[in-house]
Amino acid sequence: MSAIEVSALQKSYGQLRAVDEISFSVNQGEVFSLLGPNGAGKTTTIEILEGIRQRDGGNVRVLGVDPWTSGYALHKKLGIIPQGFTFFPKAKPKEAIQYYADLFGVTVDSSEILRKVVLDDAVNTYFEDLSGGQKQKVGLALSLVNNPEMLFLDEPTTGLDPQARRAVWEVIRELKKEGRSIMLTTHYLEEAEVLADRVAIMNKGKIAAIGTPAEIIAQHGSGERLEFRGDQKLADYLREHTNLDVGLDGNNLVRVRIGEKHDILVALESMERSGLDWADLKTRKDSLEDVFIKLVGFAIEEGGGIKQIGNSGRGA
């Protein structure tokens, strides 16, 4: 049984179709990342999966049940970190865990949970005095109080410095090793590429691509290429003396598409024979972020803002 099954999911707000008949599944024990710019439909989709928003059409099953009609029972099996998580300023981590345990009516080992999220060194620190990374770890700790089968982590590392972000990554990896299913939303494409088993990219209410990061890059990326600094004469020379796909951008960056390793030797030999200047040679493959920009037309910036790169789109 899949942890999540979504079929032809729909949700509209007036004339705006926020979620437009999307379908996907999340396997048990995997990290699945839902990506997209603000307005893509991610938040609406997640809220429907969590049982806090009713859908207009389609079928949804989370841990085998309808999250809207069986929400009370389902929530006992879910761990959720909302975007922008915060807590009572004067509460200490152990107190926060006990508070949640009382709400769920369960008995927990607070010290063990804090050890699991690597926060046992801040047991006696007020929440308001914790670092950004430690506050996010409190959120992770609280999401584990009810020993959930499924975790929804919404922007768990937004605003953290690189060291704190990677510390949270390690906690997520450990949770995956325990067999928990994880739905991750993030504005950091590198984070999704590193952590997620599979990724779905949403845009304008639809899923533009779905698969492992490697599969999406292979399907939608530009492939491996040789890049170096050169001029129009060099680019023209390579086109005339090889069968390679050669491009030149406005910054004098020459790109040669590489179909097989032998193509690199062909390009280098031709560059040398040309007698023309070149510099800064390197090979490059597209990242998940490169493909995201290609599919969506936007680069996601810190805090979820967007920077238009290519064709714009509207979403919800």
N, C-alpha and C positions, 0 to 999 in steps of 0.2 A: 504493500500500500504506500502511495506517495504521501509525503507530509502535507502537500498542498496540491490541489487540482483546480484549475481555473479554465472554464470553457465559455467562450463568447460573452465575456463579462462586459456589461454596459452600465454607464452612469452619465446622466446629463444634468446640467444646471440651466434651466430655461432652454434657450436655443443652442447652448454650448455643449457639445459632446465631449465630456472630460475623459471618459474611458470608452473606447470605440471597439467593442467586440473582440477583446484580447483573450488569448488562450495560452496557458503555460502550466507547467507542473514543477514542483520542487521535490526532489528525492529525499528520502529519509537519510539523515546524517550528512547532508551536504550544506555548503555555504552557497547561497544563491543571492546574487546582487542585482537589484533593480536600479537602473541608471537612467538619467534623463535630465534636461534642464528644468528650471522652474516652469510650471505650467504644462508639463508633459503628461500629467495624470498619475504620477507615482504616489503622491500622498493619498489621493482618493482611493487608489487601488489598495494600498496598505491598510487604510482605515476600514475598508470593506473586509479585508482578510482578518483583521483584528476583531471584527464584529461590532464596530462602533459607528458604522455608516451602512445604510441599506442600499443595495444595488437596484438598478432598474430592470436588468435582464441578465440572462446567463446563469451558469451554475458555478458554485464555489464550494469546495470542501477543504477544511483545515483539520488535520488529524482525524479525518473521516466524518466530520459533521459540518452542518451548515453554520457558519459563524454568526449569522444573524438570529436564527431561531434557537440555537443551542449555545448562545454566548456565555451564559453564566457557568455552565459546566466546562466549556472550552477554556475560559480565562484562567481556570485553575491549573491548566496545562501549559500556559503560555508565559514567557518572560518578555517584558517589553521595556525598552529604553526609548522614551520619546525624544524628539529633536529638542535641543536646548534643555536637557535634564538639569533640574536643580532640586534642592531639599531645604529643610529648616536650617537656618544659619547656625544655630547653637546646638545642633544635634551632632553627636559623634557617630562614626561609622557603625559601631556595635549597637548603638541606640536606634539608628536608622533601620538596621536589619531586624531588630526585635519588634520595632513598630510594624514593619511589613509582615513579620511572622504572625503578629497578633491579628492583623487584618485578614490574613489567609487562614488563621486558625491552625497553624502548624508549629511544630517544635523544630528548631534548627540549632546547629552548632555555629554560632557567629564567628568564632575564631577560624573554623575550617573554611567558611565562605570567604573570609578576608584573606586567608592564605591562598585560596584558589585564584583570587583576582590580584594577588601580590599587593595587598594593602595592609598587611599585618604590622607594618611599621608606623601606621598612622591611627592606631586604635583610639588614642586619647586626644585626637585633634578635632576641633570643631569643623564642621563642614565649610564654613566661611573662610577658614584658614588653610584649607587644602589647596594644592596646586590644581590647575585645570585638568591635568591627567588623572590626579587622584580623585577629583570629583566625578569624572567619567567612570572610574573604577568603582566608585560607590554605586553609580547607576547599574553597572554590571552586577555588582554584588546583590543589589535589590532584585534584579531580574532573575536571580537564581534562588531566591528564598523559597519558592514553592516547587523547587526541583523540576523545572519545566522541560517538556519534550521539545518545544519549539521556541526559538528566540526571535524577536523582531528588534533589530538594532537600527535605529534611525539616526544617521549622521553621528555615530559614536565617537568620532575623533575630530569633529569640526572645531577649529580654533586652537588645537593643541600643537605644541612644538614637535619637530620630527622625532625627538627621543621619546616623548610621552606617547606619541601616536604609535610608534613601534612597540611600546610596552603594552598598549591595548591590543595591538595585533596578536601578540603572543598569547594573551588571555583568550582571544577569540579562537586561535588555533587549538588551544588546550580544550576549549568547550567542544570543538568539532571532534577531537580525539575521543571525547566521552560519548560520541554518537548523537549529540544534539543537532537538530536541524536549525539552520540559521538563515533568516531573511535579512540581508544587509542593504541599506540604502546609504549612499555616500556621494559626495561631490568630488572625492579624490579618485580619479580614474586609476592611478597607480595602486591605490588601496584595493580596489576591486580586482585588478589584474593579479595582485599578489595573493589575496585571500580567497577569492571566489572560485568554486568548482565550475559554476556556470553563471552566465550574465545575460540579462535581458535589457536592451536599450529601448526606452520609450521615447516617442516624440509625437506630439499632437494627438495624444490619446491612443496611439497604436504602438505595437511592438515593431521596431525597425530591424532588429537583429536579435538572435538568441542562440546561445551555445557556449562552449568553453571560450575563454579569452583567446586561446590559440586558434580555434575554429573561426571565430568572428574576424580576427585579424587576417587569417588566410583567405577568407571569403570576400572581405570588403577592403582589405588593405592594398597597397601598391606593390607589395613584394619587396624582396631585397634589392638594394641598389648601391651603387658606388657614387659617392659624392666628393667633390673637390672644387676648389676655387679656380676659375678659368674664365676665358672671354668667349665672345661669339666665334672668333676664328677657330679656337680649339674645339668648340662644340660642333661647328660645321665640318672640321677635319675628321672628327670621330664618326660623324654620320656618313661621310663619303667613303671612309676606309674600313668600316666595320658594318655588320648587319645589326648592330645594337640599337636599342631605343634610347635616344639621347635627348635630354631637355636642358634648358638654361633659364633660370629665373632672373628677376630684375636686380638681384644682389650678386650677380656673377657666380652663382652656385650651379655647377654642372652636375646633372644627375643622369647616371647610366643604369638602366634596369638590368638586373642580373637574373638570368633564367637558370644558369648552372655555374658551378665554380670556374669552369674554363673561360667564361665570359669576362671574368676579372682579369685574367692574363691577357686576353685579346685587347681589352681596353687599355691596360697598362703599356703593352707593347706599342699600341697605336699612339698613345700620349707621348711616349719617348721618341718615336719616329717623327712626330710633328715638329719637334724642336721648339715648341711654344711653352710658355711658362704656366705652371699650375702649382697649387699648394693645398695644404690641409686635407689630405686624402683620408677618407674613412668609408667604411661600409655601414649601412643603416637599414633597419627594418622598422615598419610601423609599430607603434605601441597601441594599446587599447584607446588611449586618448586621441591619437591621430585618426583612428577609425571613427571614434565618437564624433569628432569635429566634421569628418567627411559625411556622416550620416545625418547629423542633426543641424550642422551649420553654426554651432555655437561652442565656445570653450567655456567650461564652468569655472567661475572664479571663487575665491574664498568667500564663505558665507552663503553660497548658492546663487550668487549673481551670475550673469552671463555676459560674454563678450562676443559680439557677432563676428564670425570669421568668413562664412560663405553665405549660402542662401538662407534667408530667415524663414521662420515658421511661427505659427501661432499655436498655442496649446492651452491646456486647462489644468 
